[in-house]
Amino acid sequence: MYIFLWIVAIVLIVYAMVKFLKYRPLTPFMPYKYNFGKRRVTFRKVLDLLEKTNAKMIVETGTSRAGLKGAKGDGAATIVFGKWAKENGAFMHSVDISEDSVKGSQAEVDAQELNNHVTVHLSDSLLFLKNFKEKVDFLYLDSYDYSKDLEVQRLSQEHHLKEFMAIENQLHENTIVLIDDCRLPNGGKGKTVIAYMLKNDWKILIEAYQVLLVRKEFKF
Ligand SMILES: C[S@@+](CC[C@H](N)C(=O)[O-])C[C@H]1O[C@@H](n2cnc3c(N)ncnc32)[C@H](O)[C@@H]1O
């Protein structure tokens, strides 16, 4: 009987360790209390690649309207990658069409003292991306909210494709692209843009709740 209990305990401990290693939090980079849930795997990989590629320019569509409180809900990417930018001499632009979202995000950018490394822009993302003249090292697409409504799903998928096409000429051979909210009914935000990218020289590095893509010739 005791041997059986020991075996069960060991199996549970190994299971917990595997889970922890696979989904380990973003500590020490972000405090343990922020749980990035289903985005941890991809956020961690992006942080690793940002360092390896010596990224200097980050662009995000859809800003962290809830600040760090949205770590589990929306993702809080503006703050996570903005903090990385601050610690690594990089710069981040985050664009959002909603005044309220910009206000919420800006408040957290202020609170975290990221202003020298993060600018939150109030604009439609397509307009902003079309006019963006610098090369982008990391592109994060997370704007037009997805929903259960089939027409909203189609519009969201189309919008994310248009965003990619608007900035495509500013992406280089080692640009990293991350797309949020993909593991959702009917393919999520990324369905149409990922299909386009796969036909055009890109490959998937991680396919999870978020999808991480790089060029086929990506060196890192
Ligand atoms: C899910 S939130 C972004 C979350 C954020 N990336 C994070 O990690 O916390 C989506 C945001 O996209 C914005 N949005 C929707 N349509 C947009 C558009 N056409 N251009 C720019 N932003 C848009 C919404 O106002 C909303 O604030």
Ligand as a Chemical Component Dictionary entry (heavy atoms), coordinates in Angstrom:
data_LIG
# 
_chem_comp.id                   LIG 
_chem_comp.type                 NON-POLYMER 
_chem_comp.pdbx_formal_charge   0 
_chem_comp.three_letter_code    LIG 
# 
loop_
_chem_comp_atom.comp_id 
_chem_comp_atom.atom_id 
_chem_comp_atom.alt_atom_id 
_chem_comp_atom.type_symbol 
_chem_comp_atom.charge 
_chem_comp_atom.model_Cartn_x 
_chem_comp_atom.model_Cartn_y 
_chem_comp_atom.model_Cartn_z 
_chem_comp_atom.pdbx_ordinal 
LIG C1  C1  C 0  -7.177 42.746 -26.996 1  
LIG S1  S1  S 1  -6.915 44.461 -26.929 2  
LIG C2  C2  C 0  -5.182 44.581 -27.060 3  
LIG C3  C3  C 0  -4.474 43.990 -25.890 4  
LIG C4  C4  C 0  -2.984 44.266 -25.796 5  
LIG N1  N1  N 0  -2.278 43.908 -26.992 6  
LIG C5  C5  C 0  -2.387 43.570 -24.605 7  
LIG O1  O1  O 0  -1.524 42.694 -24.791 8  
LIG O2  O2  O -1 -2.759 43.900 -23.484 9  
LIG C6  C6  C 0  -7.478 44.941 -28.494 10 
LIG C7  C7  C 0  -7.393 46.437 -28.743 11 
LIG O3  O3  O 0  -7.451 46.633 -30.161 12 
LIG C8  C8  C 0  -8.014 47.897 -30.391 13 
LIG N2  N2  N 0  -8.443 48.010 -31.796 14 
LIG C9  C9  C 0  -9.543 47.502 -32.385 15 
LIG N3  N3  N 0  -9.586 47.853 -33.698 16 
LIG C10 C10 C 0  -8.479 48.592 -33.940 17 
LIG C11 C11 C 0  -7.951 49.250 -35.073 18 
LIG N4  N4  N 0  -8.572 49.238 -36.251 19 
LIG N5  N5  N 0  -6.789 49.919 -34.957 20 
LIG C12 C12 C 0  -6.130 49.968 -33.770 21 
LIG N6  N6  N 0  -6.583 49.367 -32.649 22 
LIG C13 C13 C 0  -7.741 48.694 -32.722 23 
LIG C14 C14 C 0  -9.129 47.976 -29.359 24 
LIG O4  O4  O 0  -9.472 49.320 -29.105 25 
LIG C15 C15 C 0  -8.509 47.269 -28.154 26 
LIG O5  O5  O 0  -7.975 48.195 -27.232 27 
# 
loop_
_chem_comp_bond.comp_id 
_chem_comp_bond.atom_id_1 
_chem_comp_bond.atom_id_2 
_chem_comp_bond.value_order 
_chem_comp_bond.pdbx_ordinal 
LIG C1  S1  SING 1  
LIG S1  C2  SING 2  
LIG S1  C6  SING 3  
LIG C2  C3  SING 4  
LIG C3  C4  SING 5  
LIG C4  N1  SING 6  
LIG C4  C5  SING 7  
LIG C5  O1  DOUB 8  
LIG C5  O2  SING 9  
LIG C6  C7  SING 10 
LIG C7  O3  SING 11 
LIG C7  C15 SING 12 
LIG O3  C8  SING 13 
LIG C8  N2  SING 14 
LIG C8  C14 SING 15 
LIG N2  C9  SING 16 
LIG N2  C13 SING 17 
LIG C9  N3  DOUB 18 
LIG N3  C10 SING 19 
LIG C10 C11 SING 20 
LIG C10 C13 DOUB 21 
LIG C11 N4  SING 22 
LIG C11 N5  DOUB 23 
LIG N5  C12 SING 24 
LIG C12 N6  DOUB 25 
LIG N6  C13 SING 26 
LIG C14 O4  SING 27 
LIG C14 C15 SING 28 
LIG C15 O5  SING 29 
# 
